[in-house]
């Protein structure tokens, strides 16, 4: 038997727990203060129950003194309050868990530093949130229970005393409680109370019943509705119902609550009807508080339903919302599902990951919104998240598909690039060791962005020439190998997410290649087009960048910083002809660039803007043993396509400069055999200074030629080509060309490839690729650059010029290395 004495003990325990964790002297954090206020509320609410019970006992004692002569009248009154504990729940365990949390983490009572906040969020807060939910549920049920508890206790006193006195003494029986001013009137009102509810549509009622029967099949038998579970569900859904809705005005939409809130109210109506017919409630003992508790719930429900009906004034009456958009079966569940994941080990569900790409995907209807998002996990690991959301429902239905990939192992099949005379769907296949996905895209630029991320190469100007007949000439073969092909031109370029800050000088504005000067200028961006005499700064990348495997280190041996600085200034002045006297060649080149190329070319004049960034750690595999951890990288941003790198490393006694050689641009050819097998392959040809479009091999020698062919050769030897043949679609892997998977020559080499002949479908396509003969007679690098800008060498010439300029920048930066240098042997990429 649970008695009033047990209630008193519970109150003491609650206050003991509260006082253990709280004092006015504490400088507590806001999170801790909110949590402990919930503990205090439970202690106060349990104390209110004790006050109600003690007041009822005092009332009995006071009234019984007036009837001392009545035979069999006990001097003390006590009740069996076991049902109180059933209704409220196991508050003792909740308080015990609160005390345990405090005892295990006493330091969290005080407001501490940033590190404390991180630990709170990761370790303590999830536990506190679970306890706060339990505390809130106890408190909500106690607040509902207080009035019916007092009415039940005083009603029993009233009935007991009324049977023992005559009509003369009836005027003495005026009982008054802590919450109820007139017990007799309250009893009368309870007996005559009118139940007000709302109509539950048959379809919705049927869905409620089906949902309820899934967990409690026994409710199919009338009267078998679970009393305790039903009352708890009622309390939870009532808190989520229109009870929390306040009309914002007199207009209909301002008086219409959200559909989910109204559905929660309908659940409460249906549950209350089931509780009213519950056999466990009907057969409750006289000491049970369940009947009074359920009656109070019904009264609160009636008051809420009244807001939708007369006599509520028309201007204040709530409007029933449309529920037709709620089609999800989960929304009709009757039993609130316990989140069993809360009992798992404390863990971080999702860290804030950097979003590197996001684009929309094709959808079947306007109401369905699809998108693909890519998040960075580590340097080479990413998470792909494809989501679909149905915005025609309330709430919106959403599903997600997640897949993790590693650039070192991912397979990337470019289905869109399979050579075909008909337009291909914009689809790719991405496969990891455990899963695969075949996303579709709305625009080619979205595919190129994804391809850029996975390979580390940017499709220049989004040049993507479909359906070209490709002939490969190899000495000793009776005839050239002819295949269907598709062309792209790639520039090595580290991928930057849209969220990565960048200066205006380093921003890329992708555009389709065209013959206009503006398009060419956009494509080349700020590439230096002047002669070697004009010192072009070099844009730098990380010393461990995979874009250039060949690197070398030069050490500056100067120990005195001031003398070293003076030596560097003198060396630079003598090398440039003095600090204040620009060379004649510089002046001529700058003038020519400004006047002949117009304002669009001025942005391509080399910039001297420099930025310095300091990083304080290099791993053991990133630096030679003799180099200290301090690293300073000096970079000048002139072009997104400039790939050479210099990293200055402080050694304590001097400085070392790491130069990373830029990777070459690539002509990438997607191939499909003309044979019945139609096997697929990929060829990558490195574009260097010796790689040329030889017009003498076909009919392109004159500017008026209608020839639709272009022949690519390399002077002095074979083309630097690699080929990957696929025996099935899954092995047609474009990621093999990427910086994380590609092996340098001679791996996968295509030996003795002398010539590649490209036969285009139209003259326009050929001109776009390789241009046409011109009258230009370039004598200097600047002259050649001007010719390229005129479009005389096509998109192939521009890409070749960018690659050549990057290589010149690399060599120039090495020559300008300050101080007395000692050249060391080349280092492999994994050695620094």
N, C-alpha and C positions, 0 to 999 in steps of 0.2 A: 504494500500500500504506500502510495506517495502522498504525504501529508503536508500540512502547513509548515511543519518543522523542516522538512526537506527543502521547501521553497526558501526558507531563511538561510539554510546552509548554502544553497545555490547562489543567493545574493552575496553572501560573504565571500564565496570563492571568486565570483565575478569581480568584486571590488579588489580582492587580493591580487588578481591577475593584472587589473588596471594599474593599481598602485605600484606593482613591481616594475612596470615599464614606463611609468610617467611621473614626473614631478615638475613643479613650476620652474625649477632651476635649469631644466634641460633646454638647450638651444636646439630643438628638434627640427628636422627637415619637414617640408610640407607633406611629403608622402607618408612619413612616419606619423605625423600629427593626425592626418585624415584616418589612417588605419586605427590608431589608438582611440580616436573619437568614436569609431564604430564599436570598439570594446566597451567604452563608457556607456554608449546608448543601450547595449545589451544589459549591462549592470543596472542601469536606471529602469529599464523596462521590467526586468525580473523583480526589482524592488517595488515597482508599481503593483505587480501581481501580489507580492507579499502584503503590501498595504491594503489591497482590496480584501484579501482573505482575513487579515487581522482586524480590519474594520467590521467585517461580517461577524467574526467571533465576538468582538466587543459589543456589537448591536444585540446579538443573542444574549449576552450576559446582562446587558442593561435592561432589555425587555423581560428577561426571566425573573429579575428581582421584583418586578411588579406582580409577578404571578407565583410568588414563593410558596403559596399554599397549594398550588396545583400538583396533584400526585404524579409521580414518575417523571417530573421535569428535570433533565440533567443540568448541572451547573455549568458545564463546558460543552462546546459544540465543535466537532471536527468533521472534516469531509475527506472522502477518498478522491484525491486529485490526480490519479494516475493518467487520466485522459489528457490532462494539461501537458504532460511530457510527450504524449503521442502527437498532440497537435503542434506544439512548438518545435519538436525535433530534438536531437541529441545536442543540446547547447553545451553540456558538460564536456563533451569531446572537443567541440569547437574551441572552448576556452582553454582546454588542456593543450591543444595544438598551438594556440596563440602564445601561451606561456613557454612552450618548448621552443618556438621560433625566437622568442626574446632571449631565452637562456643560451641558445646556441649562437646568437648574434648580438651580444650586448652593445657592441660599438655602434650599431646602426640607430641607437637612440639619439645620437648627436648629429648635428648638421656638419658634414665634413667637406672635403675638397672634391675636385673633379674626379679623381680616381675613385672616390667613394660613390659618386653618382653612377659611374660606369658599373661598379660592382653591384650596386642596388638594382640597376636595370637588368643585369644579366643573371643574378643569383637570387636576390631576395624578393624583388617585386613580383615575379610570377607566383611565388608562394603566398605573398600578401594578398594578391588579387583573388586567389581561391578562397582564402579565409574571409575576406571582405564580402564576397558573395554569400557565404554561409551565414555570416553575422547579419547581413541585410535581410536574408530570408527569415531568420529567427525574429528579428525586430518587427518585420512587416506582419507576421502572424500574431505576435503578442499585441500589437496595436489593434488588430481586428478583434482579438479575444477579450480584451479588458472589460468592455461594457457587458457583453453577454455573460461573462463570468460573474460579475457583480450582480447582475439581474438574477441569475440562476441561484446564487447563494442566498440573496435576500428574499427571493421568492419562496425558497424552501423554508426560511425562517418565518415568513409571513404565513404560509400555509400551516406550519406546525403550531404557531401561536394562535392562529385564528380558530383552530379546532379546540382550543383549551379555554377560551374566554367567551363570555356571553355578549349580548348586544350592548349592554350597558358599558362594557369596557372597550368596545370597538374603536371609540374615539382615541383610545390610548395607543392604538396600533398604527402609528404614522411612521413608517420606516423611511430613512433617508441614507443614501450611500455617498460614496466619493464622486461617482460619475452620474448617478441617477438621483434627481431631487425628490421624486415621488415614486416609490416602488409599486404601489397599487395601480397608479395610472399607467406606468410602464408595462405592467402585466396586461392591463386591459388593451393597450395599444398593440401589444404583440399579438394578442388573440384576434384582433380585428384588422391586422395589417393586410393591405391589398397588394398582391404581387403584380408588378408591371414588368413585362418583358417585350421582346420584339419577335417578329416572325422570322424563323430560320427557313430559307427556301429548301424544298425537298431535296434538290440535287446536292446542296451543300451539307444538309443533315446526313445524307447517305454517305458522303465522303468522310464526314466526321466519324460515323459509325464504323466504316471499313478501316479507317486509320486506328481507331481505338481497339478494334478486335484483333489487330495484328499482334499487339502485345498482351492483351487480356482476352483470349478466346472465350473465357467463361462468361463474359458479359452478354453473350447471346441469350443466356437464360435470364429472364426478368428478375430484377432485385439483386443480381450478383455484381453490381458495379462496385469497384474497390473504393471504400470510403476515404482512407488516408491518401492514396495516390490521386484520387479525384479532387479532394480539397486542395492539395498542394498544386496541382495543375491549374485549378481555378485561380489561386492566388497569383501564380506567375503570369498567366495570360491576362488577368485583370489589371496588373501593373503595366502591361504592354498595350492595353486597349485604349479606347477613346477617353478614358479617365484623365490622361495627360494632355488631351487636346483642348485648346482654347481658341474660340472663334476670333478671327482677326477683323471682323466687320460684319455688315449686314448683307453683303452680296453672297450669292449662292456658293461661289467657289471659296469664299472666306469662311463659310460655315460647313464646308464639307471636309470631314477628317480623312486622313490617308486610308486607303483600302485595307492595308495590313492591320491597322488599329481596329477598324470595324470588324474585320474577320476575327480578331482576337476576342472582341466583345461577343460575337455570335458563338464562339467556342465556349465562353463562360455561360451563356444562356443554355447551351446544349448540356454542358457538364452539370449545371444546377438542376436541370430536369431529371438527369440520371441520378443525382444525389438524393433528390426528393423521394425517389422510388427505391432507394438503397435499403436492403433488408438490415444491414449492419447498423444503419442510423435509426431505423424504426425500433430495433430491439435493444438499443442502448440502455444501460442501467440508469437509475435515478440520479446517481452521483456523476454520471458522465457529462462532460462539458461539450461533447460533440453536437448535440441538438442546438444548443444556444449559439455555438460557433458557426454552424452552417446557416442558421437563421440570420445571423448578422451578415454573412456573405450575401445571402439572398436580398437582404435589405439594401446593402450597398449596390448590388446589381440593379435593383429596381430604380434606385435614384439615378443611376447612370442611364438606364433605358429611358427614363422620363425626359431626358434632354432631347430625345428624338420625337416626342409626342406632346400633344396638348395636355394640360393647360399651359405648358411653356409658351411664352409669347412668340408669335410667328417670327419676329425679327431675330430672336435668339435661338430658335429651334435648329438643331443640327440636321444636316442633309445626309441621307444615306448615299455613300459613294458607290461607284460601279465596281463590281467584283469580277467582271468577266475576264479581266486581264490576268487574274491569278490562276494559272493552270498547273503550277508545280505541285505535285502530290505532297511534297515535304511541307508546304505552307498549310496543309490541312491536318497535320499531326496533332493529336490530342495530348500525348504524353511528351513533355519537353525532354529531348534527348540529352542525356548526360554526356559531356565531352570527356570520354575516357582517355583522350590524349593528355588531359591535365595531370594524369597520374604517372606519366612517363618521366624519365630523368630530365632534370632541367637542361634545356638546350636552347640555342638560338635558332629560331625557325627560319629567319631570312635576314641576312645582313643587307645593308644598303649597298647594292651593287651598281657599278657604273653602267649606264645604258649607252652602248656604243652605236647601235643602229635601231631604227624603228621605221617601218613603212606599212601602208595598208595593203590588204590582199583582196583579190576578187571575191565578190559575194553574190549569193543567189537572189537576194532581195535587198531593198533599201533598209529594212529593219534589222538586218543582220550586219554586224560590224566585225570584220576580221582584220587582224594585224599580226605582224611578226616582229618580235622584239628580241634583241641580242644583248646580253649582259656579260660583262667581263668578270671572270672568276679569278684568274691568274694571268700571267703574261701570255700564255699560249692556250689557256682554257677559257671556254665561253659557254654560256647557257642560252639556248634558243627557246623562246616562249611564243608559241602560236596560240592566240586566243580568239574566241568567237563569242559575241554578245548579242542576245536577242533583245532589242530595245522596244519591241512591241508588247512586252509583258511587264507587269508591275509586281514585284521588283524585277529588274532586268535579269534574265538568265545568262550565265556566263560559264564557259568551259575553257580550260587551259590544257595545252600539251607542252610538256617540258622535255628538253633533251640537252645533254651536255656533250661538248665536243672538245677535242684537243687538236690544235693545228698540226701537231706532229704525227697524228694518226688518222685524222679525218679523211674520208673519201668524198670527193666533190665531183659529181657527174653533171656536166653542163648540158642538160637535155635540150635547151633552147638552141645550142650551137651545133647540133647535128646537121651537117650540110643537107639542104633540101631546096628544091625549086619552089616550094610553097612555104608561106610563113609558118614558123613553129610556135607552139605555145610557150609562153615565158615561164618555163619550169626548170627546176634543177632537182637533183637528188643528193641529199646529204646523209652520209652513213657513218656511224661510230661503231666501235666493237660490239655495242649492245643494242643499238636501235638505228632506225633510219626514218627519214621524213622527205616528202616530195612537195615542197611549197610552190605555189604559183604566184606570179607577180603581176602588177598592173603596168609597170613601165620598165624598159630596159635599164634605166639608170639605177633602179633598185637592185637588179641582179649584179650590175657592175660594182656597186658599193659592197655587196656581200662578197663578191669574187675578190675585190680588193682586200677585204678583211682576211679572207682565208688564204690568200697567196702572197700578200705584201707587194703586189704589183697593181698599178693603176692603169686601166684601159684609157690610153691617151685620147682625149677629145671624144670619148665614147665611140671611137671608130670601130665598127663591127660590120665588115663586108661579107654578106652572105653569098653563097653559091658561086664559087670561083673554080674553074678547072685548073688543077695544079699538076704540073709535070716535073718530075725529079730526074735529073741527068746524073748518072753514075758511070764512070769509065769502066769499060769491060762488059756493060750490059747491052744487049742488042738494040733495045729501044728504051726511051724514058718510061718511068713508072708514072702512070696517069691516074689521078684520083679526084673525087669531088672534094672541095675545100671551102672553108670559111676563115676569114682573116681577122686578126686583132693585133694591135700594136700596144705593147706594154712598156711602162716606165716603172723602174723600181721606186717605191715611195712608201714610207712607213704610214700605216693607217692611223688616222686621227678621228676620234668620235666627234659627234656634233657638239658634245658638251665640253670638249677640250678647248680652253681659251687659246686664241692665236691672234697675232697682230695682223693689221691690214696687209702688211708686206708679204705675209706668208699664206694668205688665204687663196683658195682655189675657186675659180668660177668655171666649172666644167661647161663646155660647149661643143657642139658638133663641128667637125673640121669643115672649113669653107675656104674659098679663094679670097675673101675680103681681108683687108689688113687687120681689121678689128678682131676677126676670128683667130687669125694667126697670132696676133699679139696676146690674146687671151690664152691661147694654147701654150705659147712659149713662156708666158707670164713675165717674170723679171730676169730672164736668162741674159747673161752678158753676151753681146754680139760684137764687141770691139776686139781690137788686137791685143796681143799679149802685153803690150806696153801699158795698157790700162788695167790696173790691178783690181781684179774682180774678187770680192770677198767670197767666202765659201760657207754655205749652209752646212751645219754639222749635225750628225746623228750620234747616237750612243756608241761608245767604243766597242761594244759587244754586238752591234747591229749585224744581223746575218746578211745584210745586203752586199757586203763586200768581204769576202773571206781573206783576201790578201792584205796584210797590214804590216807596218814596220814601226819601230820605236827609235826616236832620237833623243839623247840625253843632253841637257845643257849643264855644263860643268862649272859655271860661275857660282861662287859661293857668296860674294858680297853683293847684296841686292842693289845698292846704289851704283856700284861700278858696272854691274850687269845691265842696269837700266840705261846707263850712259852708253855702254857698248852697243846695246840694241838700237838706240836712237841714231847713233852714228852710222851703224850698218844700214839701217833703213834709209837714212838720208842719202848716203852714198849710192845705194842701190837704185834709188828713185831720182837721183839727180838733184838732191837738195830738198829741204822741207817745204819751201815756199815757192819753188819754181816748177810749175807743171811742164811736162815735156810737150814739144811741138806736136808729136803724134797724138798725145792725149787731147790737145785742143782741137786738132783737126777732126779726130774721131768723134768727139762730143758734138762739135759743130755739125758734122755730117749727119750724125744720128738725129739731132734736133731738127735740122732743116728738111732733110730728105724723107724722114719717116713720119714727121708730124708729131702732134701731141700724144698720139697713141703709143709712139715709140719711146717717149721720154720716160715712161714708167719702167722701161727695160734697161735704162742706164744703171750701171752697178751702184748699189747703195753701200754706204759705210756704216749703216746702223748695226751696232753690235750689242749682244746681250750676254751676260755672264751668269752662269748658274753654278752653284757649289753643291757638291754631294759629298757626304762624309763616309761613304763606305763602298768598298769593292770587295767582292768575295775572293777567296783564295784562288779560285779558278779564273778570276778576271784580271789579276795583276801579277807581275813578276814578284818573286819573293823579296826583292830589295826595295820595292816601292812601298812607301807608307800609305795609310788609308786615305789621306787627304787628296781629293781630286777636284780640279777646276776645269770646267769645260767652257771654252770661249767659242762663241758661234756668231756668225753674221748671217742674217736672214735676207736672201735676195730672191730665192726661187724655191717653190715647192718641189722642183724636180732636181735640185742640186744635191747630190748624194754623198759628196766627199765628207770626211770627218776628221777633226783634230781634237784630241783630248789631252789637256795638260795635266800631268800628275805631279804633285809635290813629293819630292823624295827626301826632304829634310835638308840635304846638302845641295840640291839643285832641282831641276825640273825635267820631266820626260814628256815628250809629245808623241801620242799614238795617232798615226795616220791610217785611216781605213779607206781602201780603194773602192770606188763606187762600182756597183754592178752595171752591166751593160743592158741597154734596152733589148726587148725581145720582139721578134715577129713570130706570133703564135698562129699556127695553122691547124684548124680542126679538120680531120680527114674522114672520109667514108669511101671504102673501096668500091670500084665499079664492077667488081665481080659479084657473083650471085650471093656470096656470103655477106657482102656489105659490111665487112669488119671496120671497126672504128680505130682511129689512131690520133695522136697529137704530136706535132713537130714544133720545136722551139728553136729559132735561129737567132743567135746573138748578133746584134747590129753594132759593129765597130767602125773605125775609120776606113778600113779596107773593104767593107761591105757596100756594094754599089748596085744601082739599077743600070744595067748595061743596055743602052738603047741601040747599040750597034748589032745586037743579037736578033733584033726584030725590025719592024718597019717604023720605028719611032724616031728616026734620026732628024726629021723635019718637024717644025712646029705645026704644020698643017696636016700631019699624018693622022689617019683614021684608025691606026692600029689599036687593038684592044688588049694587047699583051704587054707584060712587064717581065723582064728577066733579071734575076738577082744573082750576083756572083761575088766572089771575094778574091781580090787581086793577090796573087802569090800563093794560092793554095785552095784548099777546100773550105766550104762554109763551116762555121762553128755551129753545128747542128746536133740536136738530140732528138730521139724519136722514142715514143712509147706506144706500142701496139697493144690493143685490148682484145682478149679472146672472148670477152662478154661485156655487157654494159657496166657491170659493177666494177670492172677493172679499168674502165675509161676514166681515169682519175686525174682531174685537172690540178688537184692539190699537190701532185708530184712536181709541178713547176714552181710551187711556192717556196718561199725562203726557208721554211721549216722542214721541208721534205726533199727539196731538189738537191741532187748530187752534182757537183761540178764535173766538167769534162776532165778525164775521158769517160766518166761513167755515162752509160746510156748513149754514147756517141753514135752518130750515123756517119760512118767512115766514107771518105771519098765523095761526098756530095758536092758536085762542082757547080751545078746550076739549078735554080728553081724558076720555072716559067709559070706565070700567073695569067690565065686567060679570063678576062672579065666579060660580063654579059653586055656591057655598054662602054662607049668611049668615055662617058662622064665618070664612070666608076674607075676606069684606068687613070684618068687625069687626077682624080681625087687622091689616088694612092701614090702615083709617082710623078705627077706634073708633066711638063713638056719642055722640049729644048728651048733655050733662050740665048740672047746675045751677050749675056753677062760674061765678063772676063775677070773673075775674082783673083786678085793678086795677094790680098791679105785676108785674115780671118773675118774682119769686119765686112769686106766685100761679099764674101760667101754668105755671111749672115743676112745681109741685105737681100741677096738673091733668094735665100730661103723664105724670107718674109714676103717676097713677091709671089710665093706659091709655085715657083718654077720646079721644085723638087717634090711637091706633093706632101702628103702627111708622112710618108716614109722619110723624106729629107728632113722634116722638122724633128722627128724623133731621133734620127741619127745625129743631128746638130746638137740636140739637148744632151745626148749621151756623150758626144765629143767634148762639149763644154764642161760637163761634170768631170770628165777625166782631166782636162786642162786645169780646172780649179784645184783638183787633187794635187797635181804635180806642182802647181804654182804655190799652194799652201805649204808644201814640203820645202820648196826653195826659200820661202819667206820665214822658215823656222828661225827664231831669234837665238843669239848666243852661239858659242862654239859647240858644234854638234858632232857626236860620234854615231855613225850609222851602224845599227845592229842588223843581224840577220833577220829575214822575214819571220814573223810569228804566225803560227796557225791560230785560227779563231778561238779554239778552246783553251789557248795558253795564256790569255790575258783577260 
